[in-house]
Amino acid sequence: MPPGLFSLSRKEGWRRFVQTPPRTRPEALNRAQLGALGWDALEDYNDRRHDWHANFGIVQTPQLKSIHGELDEIVHSNRQDSDRIRSAAVIDALPGLGKTTIANLFGRDFDRAQIRRHGPVTELGHERVPVFRVGLTSNTTLRTLNRMICEFYGHPATNRASAAALASHALDCVLSCESRVGIIDDIHFIDLARRDGLAVSNHLKWLANELPVTFIYVGVGLAERRFFADGLTGKNTVLAQTARRWTRLGVEPFHRRDGAGRRHWRSLIKSTERQLVLAEHRPGILADLEDYLFERTTGHIGSYFTLLVRGCYRAIRTGSEALTRDLLDQVRLDEASEQARRQLHGSAPPRPARGAAS
């Protein structure tokens, strides 16, 4: 399988994510060195740069550090015996703020630490899988949730078994592989207004009761949708178990309302521009675009990296070999970022004609 082509919803893919070493940064070449490359060598070099810019590593943002600290506290304080209920964590925030990345990176670090301490095989001879991860879909039912957990471990009976049998298989997998953390992404797909959705929500509580793991859930706008109220209203909300068992961890976008916010934004820019491999790139080029970059992305780290990755691809493809404002103006971003920019300007900002020289 080519590098990068794997699914985190299968243990083989998760293992590759955990074990793959960091990429090697391509050598930075100047204009003359680029010109000396043959066509094939240049194409190969550019391909390596495209891969690098899309995957050059994780920036230790204040948001990531803070939530990893909270998750570490929650997971490592969950040392209760199996007859006691463990609390869970839920990363709840708007789209484009790095929720899934934060959860996956924590899971990767936890997985590595467990394998280092306890080895890749359990005392009974089973493969040790410290973390399992699944992502929900818009039509997730109780049975499909159990099946997805079984599919992560590669259990052979996932297609024919009933929901109850799949739940039993999932329990066996977790116990045999001595899993300690379960990441469930996209839980906002659970619709508590539907019977299937309510059944899945209740099943999550059952899993938390039966599986000796700490669950880390990831979702969008859960508090606003009253997800923690378990679908209950009025006085009945005091009966909601989710609000008592889940610790909500929010992720905020970058801001520039005060000195600390501006320093964090500048730190992000400086950290990322050191990673760029462009012939005409010079230190400080991105820092000079600090206001512009915030305007384009409104402080959402997902939009920020999309702008840089697409900008780098365009800079290499067009031969400009630098991220300038004129070039970045030609890069289209997600609709939310484009709308925010239009609102800031009162109308669509001027955009050079597509294909214009940069």
C-alpha positions, 0 to 999 in steps of 0.5 A: 500500500502506498505511503499515506493510504490507510484508514484509521478505522482499521487497526492495521491503518492505526498501527501505521499511523502510530509507528510511521516515523516523521517525514524527512524534509526535502532539501531546499534548492535555490533557483539555479539548483532547480534549473540544473535538474532534469525534467524527471528529477524536477518532477520527483523533487516537486512531488516530494515537496507537495507531500512534505507541505501537506504533511510536514508535522504538527505545530504545538499550538496552545489549544493542542497543548491544553487539551492534551493536558486535560486528556492526559489527566482524565485518562491516567486518573481513570484507574478504577477497577472494572466494576466501576464507571470511568468518566469520558472526555468529549472534544466539542467545537466548531468545524476546522479547529483541529478536534480530530487531529487533537484526539488522534495525536493523543491516541498515538502518543498513548499507544506508543507509551503503552507498547513501550511499557508493556510490549506488543503482545499481552500475557495471554499471547494476543496482539496488544491494541492500546487504542481503538478508533471508529468514526460514526456516519449519518446512518449509524445504528446500534448494530453498525456501531458494534460492527465498526468496533469489531471491524477495527480489530478485524473480527471475522464475524462482522457481517453475519452476527446480530447486534447483541452478538457483535456487542459481545465480540467487541467486548472480547476484542477490547479485553483480549487486546487490552485496549485502554482508550476508545476514540469515537469521532463524529458523534454529532451524527447521532440524532437524539430525536430519532429512535435509532439515534437514542438507541446509539446514545444509550449504547454508548453508555452501555459500552462505557459501563462494560468496557474497561476503557476511557472513551474520547468522543469528538463532535461538532456543536454538541452543547448547542444541540443539547447532546449532553441532556440525552434528549431530555427536556425540562425537569427531566434533564437532571436525569441525564447521565451524559452531563455527569459522566462526560467532561467537555473540552472546547477548542477555540479559534485563534484570536487577536483580541489581546497581546497573548492572542496576537503572540499565539497567532504570530507563533503559529505563522513563524512555526509553519513558515520554517517548514516551507521548501520554496526556492524564493522563500525567505524568513519573515515573508509569512510574518509580514502577511500576519493580518492578511492570513488572519483575515483569510482564515478567521483564526481557524487552523484548518483553513490556515493550513489549507491556504498554505498547502494550496498556496505552496502547490500553486507556487511550485506549479507556477514557478513563482516559488514564494507565497505572496499576497497576490498568489494567495489571493488566487487560492480559494478556501472553504466557503465559511472562510470566504463568507467571513471575508466577504462580510469583513469587506462588505462585498467580495474582495478583489480577486485576480483573474484565475490563471494570472501570473504570480 
